[in-house]
C-alpha cells in the first residue's frame, strides 16, 4: 500500500471515529405523570451536564407505563408507587440491584372552590350530590391508592356511587378540580403546591396510604450503563423531589 493510500485510510478512520464520538446517545424514561414537576427539573439539569445524551421521557399513568415496560419499551422505569415496581420485579422486567427509593407520595383530599362548604373530610364524599373524581385504579397509582383509603375508612361503596369522572392520570384530576367540574378528589400532596382556589385537607393517618416512589433500570435497556448512570444522577438530586413537596 502506497504512502498516499495509507494517509487516506488514516484520514477516513479518524473521520469515522470523530462522527461516532460526536453521536448522541439516547435513553427513554418511563415516568409517572404525577412526578413531572420534579422530574422535569432533574432531566433539565442532566441535559445541561450531559449535552451528548438525549433523554426522552414518557409521562403516563403507572399502569400504562408497566404495559410499555412489558412490551420492551423504555430504559428506566419510575412509577408512582411501589406496587408497580413489585409487579415489574415479579415479571422479571427490571434489574433487581437497580431498584432504589427516590421519594414518598402522600395522598390528600382536594376540594374545589364551589364545594368547600359541604366537603370537609373524606367522609363527606358519601353525601348525596357530591361529585367525586378518581384516578382509574387500573391505570393510575392514585386511583388504586384512593380505593385502598376509602375501603380502609369503610366508605368505598357509598363513595363509588358518587364518582362522575375517572381519569388515566392524576394530572387530569387537577384540571377537573380547578375548573370545578368535580367537587373533590384524592390526589398526591406535592401536586397541590401551586393550585389556586381549592382546599387541601389531610387524610387521617389511620386511613392514609403513603406510597414509595422507586426507580429501576429495565432488563430490556439497550444502554444499561448509561441508564444506571442516569439513575444515579436522579438519586443524587432527590432534594428536588423534596423541594417540589414530596415526602423524603
C-alpha positions in Angstrom: 0.0 0.0 0.0 1.4 3.4 -1.0 2.0 6.3 1.3 -0.9 8.3 -0.1 -3.3 5.3 0.3 -2.2 4.8 3.9 -2.7 8.5 4.6 -6.2 8.5 3.1 -7.1 5.4 5.1 -5.9 7.2 8.3 -7.9 10.3 7.5 -11.1 8.2 6.8 -10.6 6.3 10.0 -10.2 9.5 12.0 -13.3 11.0 10.4 -15.4 7.9 11.2 -14.2 7.9 14.8 -15.0 11.6 15.1 -18.5 11.0 13.8 -19.1 8.1 16.2 -17.7 10.1 19.1 -19.9 13.0 18.4 -23.1 10.9 18.0 -25.7 11.5 20.7 -26.6 8.6 23.0 -30.2 8.1 23.9 -32.3 6.7 26.7 -36.1 6.5 27.3 -37.5 7.0 30.7 -41.0 5.8 31.7 -42.1 8.2 34.4 -45.4 8.6 36.3 -47.4 11.7 35.3 -47.5 12.9 38.9 -43.7 13.1 39.1 -43.5 15.6 36.2 -42.8 18.9 38.1 -39.8 17.4 39.9 -38.6 15.1 37.2 -38.6 17.8 34.5 -36.2 19.8 36.7 -33.9 16.8 37.1 -33.9 16.0 33.4 -33.1 19.6 32.6 -30.1 19.6 34.9 -28.9 16.3 33.5 -29.1 17.5 29.9 -27.1 20.6 30.8 -24.3 18.4 32.2 -24.6 15.7 29.6 -25.3 17.5 26.3 -24.5 14.4 24.2 -27.2 12.3 25.8 -30.8 12.6 24.6 -33.3 11.8 27.4 -36.8 11.0 26.2 -39.4 10.9 28.9 -42.8 9.3 28.5 -45.2 10.6 31.2 -48.3 8.4 31.8 -50.3 6.5 34.5 -48.2 3.9 36.2 -50.3 1.0 34.9 -49.9 2.2 31.4 -46.1 2.6 31.9 -45.9 -1.0 33.2 -47.6 -2.1 29.9 -44.9 -0.2 28.0 -42.2 -1.9 30.0 -43.7 -5.3 29.3 -43.7 -4.6 25.6 -39.9 -3.9 25.7 -40.1 -0.1 25.7 -38.0 2.1 28.0 -34.6 2.1 29.7 -35.5 3.5 33.1 -38.8 2.9 35.0 -40.1 5.2 37.7 -43.8 4.6 38.6 -45.8 6.4 41.3 -45.9 3.6 43.8 -44.0 0.5 44.9 -46.9 -1.7 43.8 -46.0 -1.2 40.2 -42.3 -1.8 40.9 -43.1 -5.0 42.7 -45.1 -6.1 39.6 -42.2 -5.2 37.3 -39.9 -7.3 39.5 -42.3 -10.3 39.6 -42.4 -10.2 35.8 -38.6 -10.0 35.6 -38.8 -6.6 33.8 -36.2 -4.7 35.8 -32.7 -5.3 37.1 -33.2 -6.0 40.9 -30.0 -4.4 42.0 -31.0 -1.1 40.4 -34.3 -0.8 42.4 -33.9 2.3 44.6 -36.1 4.6 46.6 -36.5 8.2 45.3 -39.2 9.8 47.4 -42.6 9.2 49.0 -46.1 10.2 47.9 -48.7 11.4 50.4 -52.4 11.4 49.3 -54.6 14.3 50.3 -58.2 15.3 49.8 -58.7 18.3 47.5 -61.9 20.2 47.3 -62.9 22.6 44.6 -63.9 26.2 45.4 -67.6 25.6 45.0 -67.8 22.6 47.3 -65.8 23.7 50.3 -68.9 24.3 52.4 -70.1 20.7 52.0 -66.9 18.6 51.8 -64.6 18.9 54.9 -63.5 15.3 55.4 -63.3 12.1 53.3 -66.5 11.0 55.0 -68.3 13.9 53.3 -67.6 12.2 49.9 -70.6 9.9 50.8 -73.1 12.8 50.8 -75.7 12.8 48.1 -74.9 15.1 45.2 -71.2 15.3 45.8 -69.3 14.9 42.5 -66.3 12.8 43.1 -63.4 12.3 40.7 -61.0 9.4 40.9 -57.9 8.1 39.1 -58.5 4.9 37.2 -57.4 2.2 39.6 -56.1 0.1 36.7 -54.1 2.9 35.1 -53.1 5.4 37.8 -51.4 4.8 41.1 -53.5 7.5 42.7 -56.6 5.6 41.6 -55.5 2.4 43.2 -54.5 4.1 46.5 -57.8 6.1 46.6 -59.8 2.9 46.6 -57.5 1.5 49.3 -58.0 4.5 51.5 -61.8 4.7 51.0 -62.1 0.9 51.7 -60.0 1.3 54.9 -62.3 4.1 56.0 -65.3 1.8 55.3 -66.9 4.2 52.8 -66.0 2.9 49.4 -69.4 1.5 48.5 -71.1 4.9 49.2 -68.4 7.0 47.6 -68.3 4.8 44.4 -71.9 5.8 43.7 -70.8 9.5 43.6 -68.0 9.1 41.1 -68.7 11.1 38.0 -65.2 11.2 36.5 -62.4 8.6 36.2 -59.1 9.6 34.7 -56.0 7.8 33.5 -53.6 10.2 35.3 -53.6 12.3 38.4 -52.8 15.5 36.4 -56.3 15.3 34.7 -58.0 15.3 38.1 -56.3 18.6 38.9 -57.9 20.1 35.8 -61.3 18.9 36.8 -60.9 20.3 40.3 -59.6 23.8 39.3 -62.4 24.1 36.7 -65.0 22.9 39.3 -66.2 20.1 37.1 -65.9 17.9 40.2 -66.3 18.7 43.9 -63.5 16.6 45.3 -60.8 14.0 44.7 -57.8 12.3 46.3 -54.5 13.4 44.7 -50.8 13.5 45.6 -50.0 16.3 48.1 -47.0 17.6 46.1 -49.2 18.4 43.1 -51.3 20.8 45.2 -48.4 23.3 45.9 -49.4 25.7 43.1 -53.1 25.1 42.9 -55.4 28.1 43.4 -58.9 28.3 44.7 -59.0 24.7 46.1 -58.9 23.5 49.7 -56.3 20.8 50.6 -57.4 18.5 53.5 -55.1 16.0 55.2 -56.4 12.4 55.4 -56.4 10.9 58.9 -53.3 8.8 59.3 -55.2 5.7 60.3 -56.7 5.7 56.8 -54.0 7.2 54.7 -51.6 5.2 52.5 -48.2 6.8 51.9 -46.6 5.3 48.8 -42.9 4.8 47.9 -41.6 6.1 44.6 -38.8 3.9 43.2 -36.6 3.9 40.2 -35.0 1.0 38.3 -33.3 0.1 35.0 -35.1 -2.1 32.5 -33.7 -5.5 31.7 -34.5 -4.7 28.1 -32.5 -1.4 28.1 -30.3 -1.0 25.1 -27.8 1.0 27.1 -27.7 -0.3 30.6 -24.5 1.5 31.6 -25.9 4.9 30.6 -29.3 4.1 32.2 -27.6 3.3 35.5 -25.6 6.5 35.3 -28.8 8.4 34.8 -30.4 6.6 37.7 -27.5 7.6 39.9 -27.9 11.2 38.8 -31.6 11.1 39.8 -30.7 9.7 43.2 -28.1 12.4 43.7 -30.7 15.0 43.1 -33.5 13.7 45.3 -33.6 17.0 47.1 -35.5 18.4 44.1 -38.4 16.0 44.9 -38.5 17.4 48.5 -38.5 20.9 47.1 -41.5 20.0 45.0 -43.4 18.8 48.0 -42.7 15.1 48.1 -42.0 13.4 51.4 -38.5 12.2 51.9 
